[in-house]
Amino acid sequence: MKKNVSVLLAIMISLGLGACSSSGGSSNNAAPAVEPTPATPVPQIVKVLASSTTATDGTLGYNYVTNSEKYAELLNTVKDQADISEAKASTFSGSTVAQGTIMASHKKSYSSYAVIREAYDAANKANPANSYVAIVTTPTTDKAMVVDATYKGQATYTAKNLAAVTTLRLQDNFTLTVKDNAVAGKVVTAPSNKYPEGQAVVTFNEGTIAAENNAVTFNGSATFNTTFFGTEAGTYQGQFAGANAEEVVGTFTTTEKADGASGQGAFSGTKQ
């Protein structure tokens, strides 16, 4: 898709140059100048993390962002689907949901994320049941727009290769802080007597920010709460969205993917 847009831009530029070079001739014979139609921005896709830690694992989630028809279906579904934050229950079991279903989604002005059913077998939970896809429809392209700030929003996750999709019932359960050229953050539960500031579900350790391919992204290691996920080590990555870096969106995953020790999820936040 990017290649096609690049070619289109090249054609438009060459047409513009041709019109300029012809302006030195007779104005009576010159064709009226036609303003080129601006190219549609190419959606930027955060790396998909589902059944493995590679973005070429052939999962259904990956297919949704690499196949143009499936990608269009994904965008339309997310657009029309009720937001997961409006669900009455914090956990959606979905054990009977069909393979390939876009189970739930969360959307903002410039980005969104979706949960896609890979496969679920209660008797054999060898692989994660769900994949998480983070989508940026309006990418931040200028790194100078990423300044020291705090982003707050929502996170959704699946644990231990179960079918359930959990969105914590707490406003702003996800926080990401940008400081200089680094990010750090966490996903927490609601405050309690034992955990006045909420219990950390996933901690996003200090990560780095990079600008490449017309996108400003970030990534780092993550520490997962073993009570929730049965394992500790993992990673996260995300992307800034909006011309002025108004939003962030991304995914996180444990390194381990075995039954009883696994976790995948997505987050989304707005600059405060």
Accessible surface in RSA format (square Angstrom, percent):
REM  Atomic radii and reference values for relative SASA: ProtOr
REM  Chains: A
REM  Algorithm: Lee & Richards
REM  Probe-radius: 1.40
REM  Slices: 20
REM RES _ NUM      All-atoms   Total-Side   Main-Chain    Non-polar    All polar
REM                ABS   REL    ABS   REL    ABS   REL    ABS   REL    ABS   REL
RES MET A   1   119.81  62.0  79.55  52.6  40.27  95.9  72.66  61.8  47.15  62.5
RES LYS A   2   100.71  49.1  97.51  59.8   3.20   7.6  75.36  67.8  25.35  27.0
RES LYS A   3   161.86  79.0 154.06  94.5   7.79  18.6 101.79  91.6  60.06  64.0
RES ASN A   4   106.43  73.4  99.86  96.5   6.57  15.8  25.25  60.8  81.18  78.5
RES VAL A   5    30.89  20.3  30.01  27.2   0.88   2.1  30.89  26.8   0.00   0.0
RES SER A   6    65.49  55.3  58.40  77.9   7.09  16.3  32.34  68.9  33.15  46.4
RES VAL A   7    74.31  48.9  71.88  65.1   2.43   5.9  74.31  64.6   0.00   0.0
RES LEU A   8    81.86  45.6  80.47  57.6   1.40   3.5  81.75  57.4   0.12   0.3
RES LEU A   9    75.05  41.8  75.05  53.7   0.00   0.0  75.05  52.7   0.00   0.0
RES ALA A  10    57.76  53.1  48.39  74.7   9.37  21.3  53.51  75.3   4.26  11.3
RES ILE A  11    86.29  49.1  84.56  63.0   1.73   4.2  86.29  62.1   0.00   0.0
RES MET A  12    31.98  16.6  28.04  18.6   3.94   9.4  26.63  22.6   5.35   7.1
RES ILE A  13   109.62  62.4 102.52  76.4   7.10  17.1 108.81  78.4   0.82   2.2
RES SER A  14    63.89  54.0  53.86  71.9  10.03  23.1  43.96  93.6  19.93  27.9
RES LEU A  15   122.41  68.2 113.64  81.3   8.78  22.1 116.23  81.6   6.18  16.6
RES GLY A  16    34.29  42.3   0.00   N/A  34.29  42.3  33.23  91.2   1.06   2.4
RES LEU A  17   119.70  66.7 115.89  82.9   3.81   9.6 116.12  81.6   3.58   9.6
RES GLY A  18    36.07  44.5   0.00   N/A  36.07  44.5  31.89  87.5   4.18   9.4
RES ALA A  19    53.70  49.4  38.00  58.6  15.70  35.7  45.08  63.5   8.62  22.8
RES CYS A  20    89.48  67.7  76.07  84.8  13.41  31.5  29.39  74.5  60.09  64.8
RES SER A  21    91.61  77.4  56.43  75.3  35.18  81.0  54.73 116.5  36.88  51.7
RES SER A  22    67.31  56.9  51.83  69.2  15.48  35.7  47.85 101.9  19.45  27.3
RES SER A  23    86.05  72.7  55.90  74.6  30.14  69.4  43.28  92.2  42.76  59.9
RES GLY A  24    76.63  94.5   0.00   N/A  76.63  94.5  42.87 117.6  33.76  75.6
RES GLY A  25    50.95  62.8   0.00   N/A  50.95  62.8  36.80 101.0  14.15  31.7
RES SER A  26    62.30  52.6  37.14  49.6  25.16  58.0  38.74  82.5  23.56  33.0
RES SER A  27    96.95  81.9  75.36 100.6  21.59  49.7  49.27 104.9  47.67  66.8
RES ASN A  28   141.52  97.6 106.23 102.7  35.29  85.0  27.69  66.6 113.83 110.0
RES ASN A  29   131.07  90.4  98.71  95.4  32.36  77.9  33.58  80.8  97.49  94.2
RES ALA A  30    53.70  49.4  26.49  40.9  27.21  61.9  36.50  51.4  17.20  45.6
RES ALA A  31    86.87  79.9  59.85  92.4  27.01  61.5  65.17  91.8  21.69  57.5
RES PRO A  32   118.90  86.7 100.14  91.3  18.76  68.2 112.39  92.8   6.50  40.4
RES ALA A  33    90.22  82.9  55.03  84.9  35.19  80.0  61.24  86.2  28.98  76.8
RES VAL A  34   132.04  86.9 105.69  95.7  26.36  63.5 108.78  94.5  23.27  63.1
RES GLU A  35   149.02  85.6 131.74  99.7  17.29  41.2  62.01 119.9  87.01  71.0
RES PRO A  36    74.62  54.4  53.51  48.8  21.11  76.7  63.46  52.4  11.16  69.4
RES THR A  37   109.77  78.1  98.45  99.8  11.33  27.0  66.76  89.7  43.01  65.0
RES PRO A  38   114.06  83.1  96.08  87.6  17.98  65.4 102.86  84.9  11.20  69.6
RES ALA A  39    27.03  24.8   6.94  10.7  20.09  45.7   9.08  12.8  17.95  47.6
RES THR A  40   107.61  76.5  98.22  99.6   9.39  22.4  65.97  88.6  41.64  62.9
RES PRO A  41    91.25  66.5  74.64  68.0  16.61  60.4  86.15  71.1   5.10  31.7
RES VAL A  42    23.61  15.5  16.96  15.4   6.65  16.0  17.76  15.4   5.85  15.9
RES PRO A  43    29.18  21.3  22.00  20.1   7.18  26.1  22.00  18.2   7.18  44.6
RES GLN A  44    15.54   8.7  14.59  10.7   0.95   2.3   1.72   3.7  13.82  10.5
RES ILE A  45    57.18  32.5  27.94  20.8  29.24  70.5  27.94  20.1  29.24  79.3
RES VAL A  46     8.83   5.8   4.13   3.7   4.70  11.3   8.83   7.7   0.00   0.0
RES LYS A  47    90.76  44.3  76.76  47.1  14.00  33.3  44.58  40.1  46.18  49.2
RES VAL A  48     2.74   1.8   2.37   2.1   0.37   0.9   2.37   2.1   0.37   1.0
RES LEU A  49     3.72   2.1   2.99   2.1   0.73   1.8   2.99   2.1   0.73   2.0
RES ALA A  50     0.01   0.0   0.01   0.0   0.00   0.0   0.01   0.0   0.00   0.0
RES SER A  51    32.03  27.1  22.70  30.3   9.34  21.5  15.58  33.2  16.45  23.0
RES SER A  52    36.76  31.1  33.99  45.4   2.77   6.4  36.20  77.1   0.56   0.8
RES THR A  53    62.62  44.5  57.23  58.0   5.39  12.8  28.86  38.8  33.75  51.0
RES THR A  54    68.58  48.8  66.60  67.5   1.98   4.7  62.69  84.2   5.89   8.9
RES ALA A  55    28.60  26.3  24.58  37.9   4.01   9.1  24.91  35.1   3.69   9.8
RES THR A  56   107.84  76.7  83.40  84.6  24.44  58.3  60.34  81.0  47.51  71.8
RES ASP A  57    44.15  30.9   9.51   9.5  34.64  81.9  17.87  42.1  26.29  26.2
RES GLY A  58    65.99  81.4   0.00   N/A  65.99  81.4  35.77  98.1  30.23  67.7
RES THR A  59    11.12   7.9   5.11   5.2   6.01  14.3  10.90  14.6   0.22   0.3
RES LEU A  60    54.56  30.4  53.93  38.6   0.63   1.6  54.03  37.9   0.53   1.4
RES GLY A  61     0.00   0.0   0.00   N/A   0.00   0.0   0.00   0.0   0.00   0.0
RES TYR A  62    54.46  25.4  54.46  31.0   0.00   0.0  29.32  22.0  25.14  31.0
RES ASN A  63    56.81  39.2  55.12  53.3   1.69   4.1  14.31  34.4  42.50  41.1
RES TYR A  64     6.33   3.0   6.33   3.6   0.00   0.0   2.27   1.7   4.05   5.0
RES VAL A  65    21.15  13.9   3.60   3.3  17.55  42.3   3.60   3.1  17.55  47.6
RES THR A  66    76.59  54.5  38.69  39.2  37.91  90.3  37.54  50.4  39.05  59.0
RES ASN A  67    62.91  43.4  56.57  54.7   6.34  15.3   8.93  21.5  53.97  52.2
RES SER A  68    79.76  67.4  65.60  87.6  14.15  32.6  41.27  87.9  38.48  53.9
RES GLU A  69   141.62  81.3 131.00  99.1  10.62  25.3  49.68  96.1  91.94  75.1
RES LYS A  70    59.58  29.1  59.58  36.6   0.00   0.0  29.92  26.9  29.66  31.6
RES TYR A  71    15.96   7.5  15.96   9.1   0.00   0.0  15.96  12.0   0.00   0.0
RES ALA A  72    48.85  44.9  45.20  69.8   3.65   8.3  48.58  68.4   0.27   0.7
RES GLU A  73    76.54  43.9  70.15  53.1   6.39  15.2  33.18  64.2  43.36  35.4
RES LEU A  74     0.00   0.0   0.00   0.0   0.00   0.0   0.00   0.0   0.00   0.0
RES LEU A  75    54.02  30.1  49.02  35.1   4.99  12.5  49.54  34.8   4.47  12.0
RES ASN A  76    88.69  61.2  87.97  85.0   0.71   1.7  20.54  49.4  68.15  65.9
RES THR A  77    41.67  29.6  34.82  35.3   6.85  16.3  26.58  35.7  15.09  22.8
RES VAL A  78     6.76   4.5   6.76   6.1   0.00   0.0   6.76   5.9   0.00   0.0
RES LYS A  79   154.58  75.4 136.96  84.0  17.63  42.0  83.37  75.0  71.22  75.9
RES ASP A  80   117.95  82.6  83.56  83.2  34.38  81.3  35.43  83.4  82.52  82.3
RES GLN A  81    44.53  24.9  33.61  24.6  10.92  26.0  25.88  55.1  18.65  14.1
RES ALA A  82    77.80  71.5  56.18  86.7  21.62  49.2  66.16  93.2  11.64  30.8
RES ASP A  83    17.75  12.4  13.54  13.5   4.21   9.9   8.97  21.1   8.78   8.8
RES ILE A  84    15.85   9.0  11.03   8.2   4.82  11.6  15.85  11.4   0.00   0.0
RES SER A  85    51.75  43.7  30.53  40.7  21.22  48.9  17.67  37.6  34.09  47.8
RES GLU A  86   129.81  74.5  99.63  75.4  30.18  71.9  45.15  87.3  84.65  69.1
RES ALA A  87    46.87  43.1  29.55  45.6  17.32  39.4  40.59  57.2   6.28  16.6
RES LYS A  88   214.01 104.4 174.02 106.8  39.98  95.2 124.89 112.4  89.12  94.9
RES ALA A  89    61.66  56.7  50.02  77.2  11.65  26.5  55.34  77.9   6.32  16.8
RES SER A  90    44.51  37.6  36.62  48.9   7.89  18.2   8.56  18.2  35.95  50.4
RES THR A  91    63.75  45.3  49.00  49.7  14.75  35.2  34.70  46.6  29.04  43.9
RES PHE A  92    91.45  45.8  87.28  54.1   4.17  10.9  90.79  55.0   0.66   1.9
RES SER A  93    70.34  59.4  66.74  89.1   3.60   8.3  37.66  80.2  32.68  45.8
RES GLY A  94     6.63   8.2   0.00   N/A   6.63   8.2   5.56  15.2   1.07   2.4
RES SER A  95    61.36  51.9  46.47  62.0  14.90  34.3  22.79  48.5  38.57  54.0
RES THR A  96   133.85  95.2 102.53 103.9  31.32  74.6  77.95 104.7  55.90  84.5
RES VAL A  97    35.88  23.6  19.95  18.1  15.93  38.4  26.07  22.7   9.81  26.6
RES ALA A  98    69.02  63.5  55.94  86.3  13.07  29.7  65.20  91.8   3.82  10.1
RES GLN A  99   121.17  67.8  92.03  67.3  29.14  69.4  22.89  48.7  98.29  74.5
RES GLY A 100    17.15  21.2   0.00   N/A  17.15  21.2  13.18  36.2   3.97   8.9
RES THR A 101    53.82  38.3  45.10  45.7   8.72  20.8  41.97  56.4  11.85  17.9
RES ILE A 102    13.73   7.8   4.52   3.4   9.21  22.2   4.52   3.3   9.21  25.0
RES MET A 103    19.13   9.9   0.00   0.0  19.13  45.5   2.91   2.5  16.22  21.5
RES ALA A 104     9.82   9.0   7.88  12.2   1.94   4.4   9.82  13.8   0.00   0.0
RES SER A 105     0.01   0.0   0.00   0.0   0.01   0.0   0.01   0.0   0.00   0.0
RES HIS A 106    15.81   8.6  15.69  10.9   0.12   0.3  15.08  15.5   0.73   0.8
RES LYS A 107    69.79  34.0  56.54  34.7  13.25  31.5  53.93  48.5  15.86  16.9
RES LYS A 108    63.13  30.8  36.54  22.4  26.59  63.3  18.58  16.7  44.55  47.5
RES SER A 109    92.25  78.0  54.81  73.1  37.44  86.3  25.24  53.7  67.01  93.9
RES TYR A 110    69.72  32.6  69.72  39.7   0.00   0.0  31.08  23.4  38.64  47.6
RES SER A 111     3.47   2.9   0.00   0.0   3.47   8.0   1.50   3.2   1.96   2.7
RES SER A 112     8.28   7.0   8.14  10.9   0.14   0.3   3.81   8.1   4.47   6.3
RES TYR A 113     0.11   0.0   0.11   0.1   0.00   0.0   0.11   0.1   0.00   0.0
RES ALA A 114     0.00   0.0   0.00   0.0   0.00   0.0   0.00   0.0   0.00   0.0
RES VAL A 115     0.06   0.0   0.06   0.1   0.00   0.0   0.06   0.1   0.00   0.0
RES ILE A 116     0.00   0.0   0.00   0.0   0.00   0.0   0.00   0.0   0.00   0.0
RES ARG A 117     1.65   0.7   1.65   0.8   0.00   0.0   1.13   1.5   0.52   0.3
RES GLU A 118    13.59   7.8  13.41  10.1   0.17   0.4   6.69  12.9   6.89   5.6
RES ALA A 119    54.47  50.1  47.19  72.8   7.28  16.6  49.81  70.1   4.66  12.3
RES TYR A 120    63.10  29.5  27.49  15.6  35.61  92.7  12.57   9.4  50.53  62.3
RES ASP A 121    76.56  53.6  69.19  68.9   7.38  17.4  28.73  67.6  47.83  47.7
RES ALA A 122    68.30  62.8  52.73  81.4  15.57  35.4  52.89  74.5  15.40  40.8
RES ALA A 123   101.18  93.0  59.17  91.3  42.02  95.6  69.49  97.9  31.69  83.9
RES ASN A 124    95.35  65.8  84.62  81.8  10.73  25.8  19.27  46.4  76.08  73.5
RES LYS A 125    46.54  22.7  40.10  24.6   6.44  15.3  11.20  10.1  35.34  37.6
RES ALA A 126    56.29  51.8  38.63  59.6  17.66  40.2  45.68  64.3  10.61  28.1
RES ASN A 127    92.38  63.7  84.03  81.2   8.35  20.1  12.52  30.1  79.86  77.2
RES PRO A 128     2.05   1.5   0.01   0.0   2.04   7.4   0.01   0.0   2.04  12.7
RES ALA A 129     0.48   0.4   0.48   0.7   0.00   0.0   0.48   0.7   0.00   0.0
RES ASN A 130     0.00   0.0   0.00   0.0   0.00   0.0   0.00   0.0   0.00   0.0
RES SER A 131     0.00   0.0   0.00   0.0   0.00   0.0   0.00   0.0   0.00   0.0
RES TYR A 132     0.41   0.2   0.41   0.2   0.00   0.0   0.41   0.3   0.00   0.0
RES VAL A 133     0.00   0.0   0.00   0.0   0.00   0.0   0.00   0.0   0.00   0.0
RES ALA A 134     0.00   0.0   0.00   0.0   0.00   0.0   0.00   0.0   0.00   0.0
RES ILE A 135     0.00   0.0   0.00   0.0   0.00   0.0   0.00   0.0   0.00   0.0
RES VAL A 136     0.00   0.0   0.00   0.0   0.00   0.0   0.00   0.0   0.00   0.0
RES THR A 137    54.72  38.9  45.62  46.2   9.10  21.7  36.18  48.6  18.54  28.0
RES THR A 138    52.51  37.3  52.51  53.2   0.00   0.0  30.63  41.1  21.88  33.1
RES PRO A 139    16.88  12.3  10.93  10.0   5.95  21.6  10.93   9.0   5.95  37.0
RES THR A 140     0.00   0.0   0.00   0.0   0.00   0.0   0.00   0.0   0.00   0.0
RES THR A 141    80.70  57.4  59.50  60.3  21.20  50.5  29.71  39.9  50.99  77.1
RES ASP A 142    70.52  49.4  65.80  65.5   4.72  11.2  25.97  61.1  44.55  44.4
RES LYS A 143    79.50  38.8  73.46  45.1   6.05  14.4  46.34  41.7  33.16  35.3
RES ALA A 144    70.00  64.4  44.54  68.7  25.46  57.9  57.77  81.4  12.23  32.4
RES MET A 145    69.86  36.2  64.93  43.0   4.93  11.7  52.17  44.4  17.69  23.4
RES VAL A 146    17.03  11.2   1.74   1.6  15.29  36.9   1.75   1.5  15.28  41.4
RES VAL A 147    81.45  53.6  75.53  68.4   5.92  14.3  81.36  70.7   0.09   0.2
RES ASP A 148    73.52  51.5  51.42  51.2  22.10  52.3  29.55  69.5  43.97  43.9
RES ALA A 149    21.51  19.8   5.74   8.9  15.77  35.9  19.23  27.1   2.27   6.0
RES THR A 150    44.40  31.6  40.62  41.2   3.78   9.0  17.21  23.1  27.20  41.1
RES TYR A 151     0.12   0.1   0.12   0.1   0.00   0.0   0.01   0.0   0.11   0.1
RES LYS A 152    78.36  38.2  74.94  46.0   3.42   8.1  17.67  15.9  60.69  64.6
RES GLY A 153     8.03   9.9   0.00   N/A   8.03   9.9   7.89  21.7   0.14   0.3
RES GLN A 154    17.67   9.9  17.67  12.9   0.00   0.0   8.86  18.9   8.81   6.7
RES ALA A 155     0.00   0.0   0.00   0.0   0.00   0.0   0.00   0.0   0.00   0.0
RES THR A 156     0.00   0.0   0.00   0.0   0.00   0.0   0.00   0.0   0.00   0.0
RES TYR A 157    13.79   6.4  13.69   7.8   0.10   0.3   5.97   4.5   7.82   9.6
RES THR A 158     1.02   0.7   0.05   0.0   0.97   2.3   1.02   1.4   0.00   0.0
RES ALA A 159    17.66  16.2  13.50  20.8   4.16   9.5  13.50  19.0   4.15  11.0
RES LYS A 160    66.74  32.6  66.40  40.7   0.34   0.8  22.99  20.7  43.75  46.6
RES ASN A 161     0.75   0.5   0.00   0.0   0.75   1.8   0.00   0.0   0.75   0.7
RES LEU A 162    74.83  41.7  74.83  53.5   0.00   0.0  74.83  52.6   0.00   0.0
RES ALA A 163     5.27   4.8   3.77   5.8   1.49   3.4   3.77   5.3   1.49   4.0
RES ALA A 164    26.71  24.6  23.96  37.0   2.75   6.3  23.96  33.7   2.75   7.3
RES VAL A 165     1.25   0.8   0.00   0.0   1.25   3.0   0.00   0.0   1.25   3.4
RES THR A 166    23.28  16.6  23.28  23.6   0.00   0.0   9.92  13.3  13.36  20.2
RES THR A 167     2.28   1.6   2.12   2.2   0.16   0.4   2.12   2.9   0.16   0.2
RES LEU A 168    22.26  12.4  18.79  13.4   3.47   8.7  19.34  13.6   2.92   7.9
RES ARG A 169   103.11  43.3  76.04  38.8  27.07  64.4  70.15  95.9  32.95  20.0
RES LEU A 170    49.78  27.7  36.47  26.1  13.31  33.5  41.99  29.5   7.79  21.0
RES GLN A 171   158.64  88.7 132.87  97.1  25.77  61.4  49.93 106.3 108.72  82.5
RES ASP A 172    58.72  41.1  44.80  44.6  13.92  32.9   7.33  17.2  51.39  51.3
RES ASN A 173     2.90   2.0   2.16   2.1   0.74   1.8   0.08   0.2   2.82   2.7
RES PHE A 174     0.00   0.0   0.00   0.0   0.00   0.0   0.00   0.0   0.00   0.0
RES THR A 175    30.74  21.9  30.74  31.2   0.00   0.0  16.90  22.7  13.84  20.9
RES LEU A 176     0.00   0.0   0.00   0.0   0.00   0.0   0.00   0.0   0.00   0.0
RES THR A 177    60.26  42.9  58.58  59.4   1.68   4.0  41.11  55.2  19.15  29.0
RES VAL A 178     2.07   1.4   0.04   0.0   2.04   4.9   0.04   0.0   2.04   5.5
RES LYS A 179   126.55  61.7 125.09  76.8   1.46   3.5  77.46  69.7  49.09  52.3
RES ASP A 180   109.67  76.8  85.73  85.3  23.94  56.6  39.61  93.2  70.06  69.9
RES ASN A 181    74.29  51.2  69.08  66.8   5.21  12.5  35.40  85.2  38.89  37.6
RES ALA A 182    20.56  18.9  20.56  31.7   0.00   0.0  20.56  29.0   0.00   0.0
RES VAL A 183     1.77   1.2   0.00   0.0   1.77   4.3   1.77   1.5   0.00   0.0
RES ALA A 184    38.93  35.8  37.48  57.8   1.45   3.3  37.68  53.1   1.25   3.3
RES GLY A 185    14.09  17.4   0.00   N/A  14.09  17.4   9.80  26.9   4.29   9.6
RES LYS A 186    85.18  41.6  84.93  52.1   0.24   0.6  45.65  41.1  39.52  42.1
RES VAL A 187     0.16   0.1   0.16   0.1   0.00   0.0   0.16   0.1   0.00   0.0
RES VAL A 188    15.50  10.2  15.50  14.0   0.00   0.0  15.50  13.5   0.00   0.0
RES THR A 189    26.13  18.6  25.86  26.2   0.27   0.6  21.69  29.1   4.44   6.7
RES ALA A 190    48.99  45.0  39.49  60.9   9.50  21.6  39.49  55.6   9.50  25.2
RES PRO A 191    79.35  57.8  58.34  53.2  21.01  76.4  58.53  48.3  20.82 129.4
RES SER A 192    56.39  47.7  39.53  52.8  16.87  38.9  48.46 103.2   7.93  11.1
RES ASN A 193   159.04 109.7 128.92 124.6  30.11  72.5  39.27  94.5 119.76 115.8
RES LYS A 194   161.16  78.6 133.37  81.8  27.79  66.2  89.14  80.2  72.01  76.7
RES TYR A 195    74.86  35.0  72.59  41.3   2.27   5.9  55.83  42.0  19.03  23.5
RES PRO A 196   100.43  73.2  82.68  75.4  17.74  64.5  86.21  71.2  14.22  88.4
RES GLU A 197   142.51  81.8 125.18  94.7  17.33  41.3  52.96 102.4  89.56  73.1
RES GLY A 198    13.43  16.6   0.00   N/A  13.43  16.6   0.03   0.1  13.40  30.0
RES GLN A 199    38.33  21.4  37.03  27.1   1.30   3.1   6.22  13.2  32.11  24.4
RES ALA A 200    40.80  37.5  33.09  51.1   7.71  17.5  33.09  46.6   7.71  20.4
RES VAL A 201     0.39   0.3   0.00   0.0   0.39   0.9   0.28   0.2   0.11   0.3
RES VAL A 202     0.29   0.2   0.12   0.1   0.17   0.4   0.29   0.3   0.00   0.0
RES THR A 203    49.36  35.1  49.16  49.8   0.20   0.5  34.80  46.7  14.56  22.0
RES PHE A 204     1.71   0.9   0.00   0.0   1.71   4.4   0.00   0.0   1.71   4.9
RES ASN A 205    51.47  35.5  45.45  43.9   6.02  14.5  24.36  58.6  27.11  26.2
RES GLU A 206   138.05  79.3 111.41  84.3  26.64  63.4  29.26  56.6 108.79  88.8
RES GLY A 207     3.37   4.2   0.00   N/A   3.37   4.2   3.32   9.1   0.05   0.1
RES THR A 208    85.37  60.7  84.44  85.6   0.93   2.2  66.44  89.2  18.93  28.6
RES ILE A 209     7.90   4.5   1.44   1.1   6.46  15.6   1.44   1.0   6.46  17.5
RES ALA A 210    41.74  38.4  38.74  59.8   3.00   6.8  41.72  58.8   0.02   0.1
RES ALA A 211    54.54  50.1  23.65  36.5  30.89  70.3  24.07  33.9  30.47  80.7
RES GLU A 212   106.21  61.0  94.29  71.3  11.91  28.4  30.64  59.3  75.57  61.7
RES ASN A 213   112.29  77.4  89.82  86.8  22.47  54.1  21.65  52.1  90.64  87.6
RES ASN A 214   110.79  76.4  99.76  96.4  11.02  26.5  13.96  33.6  96.83  93.6
RES ALA A 215     6.84   6.3   5.57   8.6   1.27   2.9   5.57   7.8   1.27   3.4
RES VAL A 216     0.00   0.0   0.00   0.0   0.00   0.0   0.00   0.0   0.00   0.0
RES THR A 217    36.22  25.8  36.22  36.7   0.00   0.0  29.25  39.3   6.96  10.5
RES PHE A 218     2.08   1.0   0.00   0.0   2.08   5.4   0.32   0.2   1.76   5.0
RES ASN A 219    76.68  52.9  75.49  72.9   1.19   2.9  13.75  33.1  62.93  60.8
RES GLY A 220    15.85  19.5   0.00   N/A  15.85  19.5  14.07  38.6   1.78   4.0
RES SER A 221    59.38  50.2  53.66  71.6   5.71  13.2  37.86  80.6  21.51  30.1
RES ALA A 222     3.77   3.5   0.00   0.0   3.77   8.6   0.00   0.0   3.77  10.0
RES THR A 223    50.64  36.0  48.29  49.0   2.36   5.6  32.16  43.2  18.48  27.9
RES PHE A 224     2.45   1.2   0.00   0.0   2.45   6.4   0.26   0.2   2.19   6.3
RES ASN A 225    32.00  22.1  21.01  20.3  10.99  26.5  13.29  32.0  18.72  18.1
RES THR A 226    74.55  53.0  66.02  66.9   8.53  20.3  36.70  49.3  37.85  57.2
RES THR A 227   103.19  73.4  80.89  82.0  22.30  53.1  62.13  83.5  41.06  62.1
RES PHE A 228    50.15  25.1  40.45  25.1   9.70  25.2  45.23  27.4   4.92  14.1
RES PHE A 229     0.00   0.0   0.00   0.0   0.00   0.0   0.00   0.0   0.00   0.0
RES GLY A 230    35.05  43.2   0.00   N/A  35.05  43.2  13.21  36.3  21.84  48.9
RES THR A 231    23.49  16.7  17.49  17.7   6.00  14.3   7.81  10.5  15.68  23.7
RES GLU A 232    99.83  57.3  96.87  73.3   2.96   7.0  19.27  37.3  80.56  65.8
RES ALA A 233    60.89  56.0  54.69  84.4   6.20  14.1  59.43  83.7   1.46   3.9
RES GLY A 234     6.47   8.0   0.00   N/A   6.47   8.0   0.83   2.3   5.65  12.6
RES THR A 235    59.73  42.5  59.73  60.6   0.00   0.0  52.48  70.5   7.25  11.0
RES TYR A 236     0.91   0.4   0.00   0.0   0.91   2.4   0.00   0.0   0.91   1.1
RES GLN A 237    27.13  15.2  27.13  19.8   0.00   0.0  14.12  30.1  13.01   9.9
RES GLY A 238     2.41   3.0   0.00   N/A   2.41   3.0   0.00   0.0   2.41   5.4
RES GLN A 239     4.17   2.3   4.17   3.0   0.00   0.0   0.01   0.0   4.16   3.2
RES PHE A 240     0.00   0.0   0.00   0.0   0.00   0.0   0.00   0.0   0.00   0.0
RES ALA A 241     0.00   0.0   0.00   0.0   0.00   0.0   0.00   0.0   0.00   0.0
RES GLY A 242     0.00   0.0   0.00   N/A   0.00   0.0   0.00   0.0   0.00   0.0
RES ALA A 243    67.22  61.8  55.30  85.3  11.92  27.1  59.65  84.0   7.57  20.1
RES ASN A 244    80.27  55.4  79.67  77.0   0.60   1.5  18.85  45.4  61.42  59.4
RES ALA A 245     0.00   0.0   0.00   0.0   0.00   0.0   0.00   0.0   0.00   0.0
RES GLU A 246    50.39  28.9  50.32  38.1   0.07   0.2  36.44  70.5  13.95  11.4
RES GLU A 247     6.85   3.9   6.85   5.2   0.00   0.0   0.63   1.2   6.22   5.1
RES VAL A 248     0.00   0.0   0.00   0.0   0.00   0.0   0.00   0.0   0.00   0.0
RES VAL A 249     0.00   0.0   0.00   0.0   0.00   0.0   0.00   0.0   0.00   0.0
RES GLY A 250     0.00   0.0   0.00   N/A   0.00   0.0   0.00   0.0   0.00   0.0
RES THR A 251     0.42   0.3   0.42   0.4   0.00   0.0   0.42   0.6   0.00   0.0
RES PHE A 252     0.78   0.4   0.24   0.1   0.54   1.4   0.24   0.1   0.54   1.5
RES THR A 253     0.75   0.5   0.70   0.7   0.05   0.1   0.70   0.9   0.05   0.1
RES THR A 254     0.04   0.0   0.00   0.0   0.04   0.1   0.04   0.1   0.00   0.0
RES THR A 255    87.56  62.3  73.54  74.6  14.02  33.4  64.26  86.3  23.30  35.2
RES GLU A 256    78.56  45.1  73.78  55.8   4.78  11.4  18.88  36.5  59.67  48.7
RES LYS A 257    28.02  13.7  24.62  15.1   3.40   8.1  25.13  22.6   2.89   3.1
RES ALA A 258    46.71  42.9  39.40  60.8   7.30  16.6  45.97  64.7   0.74   2.0
RES ASP A 259    80.01  56.0  57.15  56.9  22.86  54.1  19.93  46.9  60.09  59.9
RES GLY A 260    34.27  42.3   0.00   N/A  34.27  42.3  23.88  65.5  10.39  23.3
RES ALA A 261    20.12  18.5  20.12  31.0   0.00   0.0  20.12  28.3   0.00   0.0
RES SER A 262     0.01   0.0   0.01   0.0   0.00   0.0   0.00   0.0   0.01   0.0
RES GLY A 263     0.00   0.0   0.00   N/A   0.00   0.0   0.00   0.0   0.00   0.0
RES GLN A 264     0.62   0.3   0.62   0.5   0.00   0.0   0.25   0.5   0.38   0.3
RES GLY A 265     0.28   0.3   0.00   N/A   0.28   0.3   0.00   0.0   0.28   0.6
RES ALA A 266     0.00   0.0   0.00   0.0   0.00   0.0   0.00   0.0   0.00   0.0
RES PHE A 267     0.01   0.0   0.01   0.0   0.00   0.0   0.01   0.0   0.00   0.0
RES SER A 268     0.24   0.2   0.24   0.3   0.00   0.0   0.00   0.0   0.24   0.3
RES GLY A 269     0.00   0.0   0.00   N/A   0.00   0.0   0.00   0.0   0.00   0.0
RES THR A 270    52.65  37.4  52.65  53.4   0.00   0.0  46.34  62.2   6.31   9.5
RES LYS A 271    61.38  29.9  44.64  27.4  16.74  39.9  31.12  28.0  30.26  32.2
RES GLN A 272   126.47  70.7  67.19  49.1  59.28 141.1  56.74 120.8  69.73  52.9
END  Absolute sums over single chains surface
CHAIN  1 A    13363.7      10690.4       2673.3       7725.5       5638.2
END  Absolute sums over all chains
TOTAL         13363.7      10690.4       2673.3       7725.5       5638.2
